[in-house]
Amino acid sequence: MINLPTIQILIYIKETLAQYYAKVKGKNYDLLQILDIGLDFRTVCPICGGKNCARFIKYYTRGVIDENGTYYKDFPIARYLCEGRGGQSKVPHKTFSLLPYQLVPYAKHSVPFIIKMLELKHIGAIDVKASRLCG
């Protein structure tokens, strides 16, 4: 059996990463019940297209550096399971995660943090040694 990575779907959230963390950390119920994201997997599963198919499994955690440089070693990411009710799967995966749009899949640095570091390096506010510490 091939071990495939989880599909990560970027989602728009109104919250900063710090606000998301405060609202979601320690919860054991569906992210869609915590945040107003505008998604509803009762109508369509992103993997197989089935109705009432995708269900919340749990959160997994990963390291994240937010736009202010704050490091979260246990940043929660919601994970879902496709139960295959739509027939033919579009991909060979059974799970997917909802990743806040500020994050880069499989990387700890957030997009705003990366942009901030590039801006600082461009104006000469940080040197090469300091920029290596960030990556």
C-alpha positions in Angstrom: 0.0 0.0 0.0 1.3 3.5 -0.9 1.3 6.0 1.9 -0.1 9.2 0.3 0.0 12.6 2.0 -3.3 14.1 3.1 -5.0 16.4 0.6 -4.8 20.0 2.0 -7.6 22.3 1.0 -6.8 26.0 1.6 -9.7 27.8 3.3 -10.3 31.5 3.8 -10.7 32.4 7.5 -11.5 35.8 8.9 -9.3 35.3 11.9 -5.6 35.8 12.3 -3.6 32.7 13.0 -3.4 33.6 16.7 -7.2 34.0 16.8 -7.7 30.7 15.0 -5.4 29.0 17.4 -7.2 30.4 20.5 -10.6 29.4 19.1 -9.7 25.9 17.9 -6.9 24.6 20.3 -8.2 22.0 22.7 -11.5 21.5 20.9 -12.6 18.1 19.8 -15.5 19.0 17.5 -15.8 20.0 13.8 -14.0 23.2 12.7 -17.1 24.1 10.7 -19.0 24.4 13.9 -16.3 26.7 15.5 -15.6 29.2 12.6 -17.8 30.8 10.0 -16.0 29.4 6.9 -19.0 29.0 4.6 -18.3 25.3 3.8 -20.8 22.5 4.1 -19.7 19.0 3.3 -23.3 17.7 3.6 -23.9 18.9 0.0 -20.7 17.7 -1.6 -17.6 15.8 -0.6 -14.4 17.3 -2.1 -13.0 13.8 -2.7 -15.8 11.8 -4.2 -18.6 14.3 -4.7 -21.0 12.4 -2.5 -23.7 13.9 -0.2 -23.4 13.6 3.5 -20.1 11.9 3.0 -17.2 13.8 4.5 -17.0 13.7 8.2 -14.8 15.3 10.8 -12.2 12.9 12.2 -10.0 15.0 14.5 -7.3 17.7 14.6 -3.7 16.9 13.9 -1.0 19.4 15.0 2.0 20.9 13.2 4.5 23.6 13.9 3.5 27.1 12.6 5.2 30.5 12.7 2.6 33.2 12.3 2.8 36.7 10.8 4.2 38.1 14.1 6.9 35.5 14.4 5.1 33.6 17.2 5.8 29.9 17.1 3.1 27.4 17.8 4.4 23.8 18.2 0.9 22.3 18.2 -1.2 24.4 15.7 -4.4 22.4 15.1 -5.5 21.5 11.6 -8.9 19.9 11.0 -8.9 16.5 9.3 -11.9 14.8 7.5 -12.6 11.4 6.1 -14.4 10.6 2.8 -16.7 7.7 3.3 -17.0 7.1 -0.4 -20.7 7.8 -0.8 -20.2 9.6 -4.2 -19.0 6.5 -6.0 -15.8 7.0 -7.9 -13.2 8.9 -6.0 -11.5 11.8 -7.9 -8.2 11.0 -6.2 -6.6 8.0 -4.4 -7.1 9.6 -1.0 -9.6 9.0 1.7 -8.8 12.0 4.0 -8.3 15.7 3.6 -7.5 18.7 5.8 -8.7 22.3 5.9 -5.6 24.5 5.9 -6.0 28.2 6.7 -4.9 30.2 3.6 -2.1 31.9 5.5 -0.2 28.6 5.8 2.0 26.8 3.3 1.4 23.1 3.0 4.1 21.1 4.7 6.0 24.2 5.9 6.0 25.8 9.3 6.3 29.4 8.2 3.1 31.3 7.4 2.8 33.3 4.1 2.6 36.6 6.0 5.8 35.7 7.9 7.7 34.8 4.8 6.6 38.1 3.1 7.7 40.1 6.2 11.1 38.4 6.2 11.6 39.1 2.5 10.6 42.8 3.0 13.0 43.1 5.9 15.8 41.5 3.9 15.1 43.7 0.9 15.4 46.9 2.9 18.5 45.7 4.6 16.9 45.4 8.1 18.1 41.9 8.5 21.4 40.3 7.5 22.0 37.0 5.7 22.8 35.2 9.0 19.5 36.4 10.6 17.5 35.3 7.6 19.0 31.8 7.8 17.6 31.4 11.3 14.1 31.7 9.8 14.4 29.0 7.3 
